[in-house]
Each structure stands twice: as structure tokens, then as C-alpha cells.
Amino acid sequence: MENRWEIGNLTAMKGEKTKAYLELPTIEEKLPAVLIHGTGEGPKVLVMAGIHGCEYTSIDAAQKIGSGLDPSQVNGKVIVLPIANPASFYTRSIYVHPSDQKNLNRVFPGSINGTEAERLAYWLNESVFKEVDYVIDLHGGDMIEALVPFTIYHVTEEKSICETSKELASLFDIDYVIGSSGQVPGSTYGCAAEQGIPAIIAEAGQQGILSPEHSILLQEGVKNILVSLGIMEGQLKKSDSTYISVFDWYRSDLQGLWYPAVQTGAAVVKGQNLGRITDEFGETMKEIVSSTEGVVLFLVTSLAINPNDPLLAVGA
Ligand SMILES: [Zn+2]
């Protein structure tokens, strides 16, 4: 049995690399997948992207990680899902699954009888997350978002899972590492961590533009994690991280035009004006004021804003 590795309908024998489509029960689309079954022994890791279909830089990074890994250089097993949400990718759907308008990164662990996004989350968790020891989920700014690269881990009750996730999140050449205490429920990394699987999100790239530089940043970070886990040979690179425990999201409660007053990476102070929402005639309807001192980590760059849309987030 040790020589055979199975994930859903896919199999990779020891020393083999399988490139094929993962079929999940009750999910219409097939997910492109690469299984790398190393020649040596080691842990199992999932690397995925495309949970949000327009975060192109991270999708490119995952695809290149899958293409580049050779079973002869791997101790353990790596599964790469570069486009985990093909319906959103091909319809260029921002944030949400096109069929049910739900954000896949808010519905984990999903539901077997739920809507499309909920069923996809359910089967990803059941068929893939539960089959691996670590989860690495790559993201970036969506089509209408600018951001400075950051990583996130989930602050679990289980100390060892939390510490391991934090260590993995610190292995990218990225300044900001956010410990999230579940303010955003239903996330991939939160769901995995709550089940005892160390997990992180890494975010780089923005605004529907494929950035080769940020793709390499993500690829190198994932390789560094694989080195730290003993899956790949190499020199472990340590970088200085700024740890952030407050991740303040500002959302709109109005429909209108959004005029940010700050840029990504800007340091802001409590009480500072972050931007304003105007009506179609240019009259200010609402000023957004910072409730903390911190750094602007992401910023929505769409002029059009709807109720409940995120506007920006400040890390502190
Ligand atoms: Zn995302």
C-alpha cells in the first residue's frame, strides 16, 4: 500500500508524478491536479490556489510549483491544485462562485447537500484536506484589490497546531504575518487548523495582473516550507516578520463611489481619514476613519461599491 498514493480518483505510485483531473462527487467541474509521490519518506502537503478565481499571480505560482517538482527530489507527497475553483476562474468571477454568489473562502467546511460553493468546500475538505498533513493556500488581491504581500495563520486553541502554522507562515520573504482569531469564519486555513492540520494562506499579487515577481515570491516561500518540512533538500531561508494580531476590515454599508485616501503599505494612525464614499453627484455620504494605528494591507480599488463590500483592511 505504501507504494500507492490515492487522492479521490487519482493515483501516484512511489517515484511517480501524476497530472490529471480530480473528480469530486456532485461537483460539475474537474479540478486540475498534480500529485508528486516522492521517492523518499516524508509528510503530505497540499498546495492550492484559485479558491478565488481571479487571483492570477497565486494561480500561476501554484501551477509552476506543480510543474517544477520532481519526485526524485521529494521526500513525502505533494498535491498541487492550481485552480481549486474552476467555475470562478473561467467566468472571471470576483470573490464568489458564479452559481450561488458565495465566497468559497467563507463556507468551509461546506455542506454535502449545500449550494455549489458549499459542496465544493465540503469535498475539498473531505477528499483532500483530510488526506494531508499541511495545507498551503495561495491567494492575492482579487481583480479589484491592491495589497502588500502578507501571510495568515489561524489562532487555534490547540497550541502546537497554532505554533506550527505560525512558523510556516513566517517562511515567506514577506514582511507581514497575521494571526487571525477567526474573525473571518469559513476559511480554508481556519477549517484545516481546527481539524488539527497546520495551514496557512499566503497573499501576493493584485488587481487581475499576473506579476512574475510576486509569483516567484510565492513559489520560493512554498519551496522554503517544503525544505523546512524535510520534503526538499536545500538551505532554509529565514526572514524577519512583523507579527500582526489585529486585522481590521472596513466594509461599506452603502452603494456609491469609493475614493480611498491612502495607499497599500501606508502607515495610518487612529482617527485618520482612510477614504470616503460619495453619491453619483460627488456628495460625500460617508467618511471612513481608522479605528487603529497600523498598516494598510489591502485596498479595494473599484470606484463602484455596494453594501457589504470590503473597502480596505488595516493590520496592527
Ligand atoms: Zn483570495
Residues whose N, C-alpha, C, O or C-beta is under 5 A from the ligand:
A	BS01	ZN	H52 E55 H139 G140
